[in-house]
Amino acid sequence: MSGSDNFEAMAPPPQDQRPAAPTGTMRDLDAVYDIPVQISAVLGRATMQVSQLLKLGRGAVVELDRRLGEAVDIYVNNRLVARGEVVMVDDNRLGITMTEIVKSDRGG
């Protein structure tokens, strides 16, 4: 009921689709491509008292702080990295398409 769905990271891109790197560093980067990351798409958030939470049952609706059509937040390892839209991947699977990359407030 947190309003978030977790998505498993996809396999790294094939060798010919990986970003170009300066000569001599490609082998160093290959190790990075195999590191698993957790990707979460947050549809929205809600705050309620524990007593309200305990009254929820099957079919209950929890109102989120987002409107229909608003971008969802995309987190990688609990860090906001992008915003996107929910899309239908096939008949019974959802995905997220990134529409905006969020600039990091870290310097360097």
VENZI-V873424 format. One line per field, one symbol per residue. burial: # if it has 9 or more other ideal C-beta (glycine too) atoms within 8 Angstrom, else .. A space follows every 10 residues. Layout:
burial=???
This chain:
burial=..#...#... .......#.. ........#. .......### ####.#.... ..#....... .#.#...... .#.###.... ####.#.... ....##.#.. ........
